[in-house]
């Protein structure tokens, strides 16, 4: 069997570089082509270091190198910011959308993307560059924050509260399998909630009303490990587009009167 030759194998070096540079925005392409040799060496050194670094190190570098500029751009999206503030208030989440929080979340977004890279490594730098260069992607910072805060809220719920939450949703099965099941699985494997005698009909179900005890640091780690940036951002984005994308009744979900039946 004859192996098909790589299309780029015999491509002249000038053509290869031209092909790569053509993928840049025109302004960036002109800048790269105008650099003298010494400065091109600096660019190549940076490219080499980025490729050789671990995903976590890349995340740290991108945060230090880009956060200030991204924050100033993100804060100009006042409409989305206001909607997110309103939803945080609706869900009774005491999260203040200030510059300090934004900086922390931008850094977290890079780290979260670095976790996703283990599943789709080719998308990591692409997602980071989109955040730097695309207005639409920067606007998604607020939807990522909203989605992540909601996921943290669900991580802190008991399994009984999970049940009441997903039963409120219009698409119960999708909500259950997208959010509730992964969270409960993470609870179990990390021994945050330890179900006993699940298969025995008359067994006590006190674990079902147990409130998870998780530190903030551990909570963030578990949420990042359990959900991709895409799922997190989509949750926030869907709520901003449709207010009933996540039906929420605080008094019903967190009412404790019915918990006695599990004791």
Secondary structure by P-SEA (a helix, b strand, c coil): ccccccccccccaaaaaaaaaaaccaaaaaaaaaccaaaaaaaaaaaaaaaaccaaaaaaaaaaccaaaaaaaaaaaaaaaaaaaaaaaaacccccccaaaaaaaaaaaaaaaaaaccccccaaaaaaaaaaccaaaaaaaaaaaaaaaaaaaaaaccaaaaaaaaaaccaaaaaaaacaaaaaaaaaaacccccccccccccccccccccccccaaaaaaaaaacccaaaaaaaaaaaaacccccccccccccccccccccc
